[in-house]
Amino acid sequence: MPSRTGPARAVPEEALGPDRIVAAAMDVADAEGLAGLSMRRIATALGVAPMALYRHVSDKDDLVVRMLDAAMGEWRAPVDVAGGWRPRLDGGVRALWAAFRRHPWMAQALSVTRPQAIPAGMAYSEWVLATLDGQRVEAVEAFDIHLTLINYVRGAAAVLEPERDAEAASGLDNEAWLAEQEPGLAALVGSGRFPLLQRMVTTDYDLDVDALFERGLLLLLDGLAVQFDRIADASRTAAPPWAR
């Protein structure tokens, strides 16, 4: 797939710095994925020797963390949102999804089990925890909720880069590919063993990643609403009569 970085134009040494390198690396990763990202590839995009990059970033791992920080830095908290925790989380998570949409490589690069030190990511985490702070949830539970939400976004976005690569390799978008697979799939489920799946095969189902994200987010927020109501009910029950 051709890169959006355009033809290489040499960057003067005095103009080459971490921000310039990160921006070029993000352009490469946005267009070609993490698999296409290398120090040599970035140097080519900038028109400099590869060793020039190492004066500003330690290595590729350091560069990817900087890229994640820049991408997460595009996230903006929703402002002037009334109605409590739910519209705030709804707007904040949607804004995070938009960042993952713009940069499909983020889903692969961001680790939940071995989190990178990303200041912009910490700012997002702090905002989510502040949003949950008034819901009488323990600190550990609040952090679990935060991780569940960010991991949901990351998981939903995990299909973006592979789908782009598959489309580039096959020349078919997901709808065209699914249409080609439909006869074989119909034959497979037509045995009667999978009646509900068979019903879906004969339904005009449109697999839309954004719509799927929307439905999943709705279910997660509905579940949180139930949980918070239970906590509030338990708190009222435990309070002495004069304090209810």
N, C-alpha and C positions, 0 to 999 in steps of 0.2 A: 504494500500500500504506500503511495507516495506520501512524503512528510509535508506537514504544513509549515515547516520551518523555512522553506524556500531555498534559493541558492545561497551558498555560503559566502558571506562577506567578512573578511578578516576584521576582528575586533582589536583595536589598539591595546597593547598591554596595560596601559594606564586606565583604560575603560573596562577591563575585565575584572569582575569581582564576583562574590558569591551570588548576589541578586541576579546578575546577568546570566551566570551559569545555570542557576535554578530555573530561570524563565525559559532558557533554551532547552533544558532537560525536560521541563513540563511540556513544551511544544512537541518534542520527540515522543514522549510517552503518550500524550494525547492522540497522536497520529499513528504510532506504531506499537504501542503497548510497552510494558516493562521488558518483554523479550527483545525489543529493538533498542533498548536503552543500554548504552555503554559509554565509557569515558571517551573512547575514540569517536563514537557517533556524535557525541555532543561537541567535541572539539571540531569535527568536520562542519557541523552546523554553524559554529562560531568562527570558523576559518582560522583556528589557532592550532598549535601543536598540543597533543594530549597532555604532555607534561606541564603545560601552562596551567591546566585546571587544578593540579595538585598544590599549587601555591595558595589556593583559596578554599578547597574542600579536601578532606582527608582521603576519601575513597568513595566508591559508589554507594556504600551503605550510608555514609554521612550525607551524601547528596540526596538519597531517597528520603531520609528523615527531613531534610530541609524542604524538599518538594512537598511532603505531606503537610508540613507546617504552613507553607505558602497556600496550598489548596484549602486546608482547614481555615486559614485566615480569610478566605472569601466568604465564610459563613457569617451571617449577620442575625442577631437576635431580633425577633419580631418586636415592633414598638407599638405603643398605644393599643395593646390587646386587652380587652375587658373580658371578665367572665371567669377568672381564676386559672388554675393549673392547666386545664384541658386545652383551651385555645392557645395558651402559651406553648405547651409541648407540641401541639399539632403544627403550629407555625414553625417552631424551631426544628422539628424533625424533617418537615418538608424542605426547609432551607438546606439542611444537611444532605438530603437526597439530591437536591439540585446540584450541590458541589460534587457528589459522586457521579452524577449524570454527566457533568462537564468533564470530569477526569476519571474515566472508567478504570484506570490502573490503581486508583486508591483502594479498591476493594481487596486487591491482592497484596498491596504494599502495607496496609494498616493491620497491625496485629492486636488482638484483644487479649490473648494469653501472655504475650510478651510485649506489653505496650511500650512504644517509643516515647522518648521525652520530647513532646511537641507542645510548645507554649500555646499555640492557637487551639489545639485540641483540649488542653487543660482549661482554657477559657470557656469552651463549649461545655465541658463537664461541670465546671463551677456554675454555669448558668442553669443547667438542668437540675443540679442539686439544690440551688436556690429556689427554683420553681417548686420543687418537692418539699421544701423545708416546712411549709405550713400544713402538711397533710398528716402529721403525727406518726410518720413512719420512722423507724430506727435508721441510724446512719448506714448500717450495713445493707438494710433492705432498700434504702434510697439508691445506694450505689449499684445494687443488683438491678434495679429498675433502669438506671442510666445505661448500664452495660447491655441490658436486654434490648433497649431501644437502638443503641448505636450498632449492636451486632445485627439487629434486624435490617437496618439500612445497609450495612456492609454485605449481609447475605443476599438481600434483594439486588444489590448492585453487582454481585459476583458474576452474573450472567452477561453483563454488558460487554466486557472485553472479549470473552470467548465468542460471543455472538458476532461481534464486529469482525473478528479474525475468520470465523467460519463463513461469513458473508463474502469477505474478500477472497477466500480460497475457492468458494463454490460458485460465486456470482449470483447466489439466491439469498433473498432476505428470509426471515423466519417463516413468513406466511407462505411464500413460494415453496420453501423446503417442506413445510408441513403438508401442503397440497400434494406434493409428489409422494409423500409417505402415506397418505390417507388410504389408498387401496390396500396396501400391505397391512396396515394397522387394522382396517376393517375386517380383513380376512382372519387376522390373529384373534380378534375379540369376538368374531362371529360364531364361535363354537358353542356359545350359550353359557360358558363358564363365567363370563364377566358381563352380566346384563347391564349393570350401571355404567361401566366403561363403554359398552356398545352404544348405549343411549347417548353418551357424550360424543362418540365418533360421528354419529348421525346428526348431531346438533351443530349449528353454525357458530362454533365457539371461536372467539377472536382472542388469541393469547397476546395480551397487551401488558408489557412490563410495568408501565406506569399505573395502569388500572389495578394490576395485582398488588403493587405497592400501596395504593390507596386503600384497598380492601383490608390488607393486612394491618395497616396502621389503625384503621377504624376498630378492628377487633382488639388490638393491643390496648387502645385507649378505653374501649368499653370495659375490658377486663380490669384496668387500673381503676376505673370509676367504681366498679363493684367492690374492689379491695378497699378503696378509701372509704366507701360507705360503711363497710363492715367495721373498719377501725373507728369511725366516728360513732357508730352505734354502740360498740363495746365501751368506748370512752364515756358515753352518756350513761350507760348502764352502771358502770363502775363508780360514777360520781355520786356523792351523797345527795339525798333529795333536795336539800336547800341550794345545791350548786347546779341542779339540772335546769 
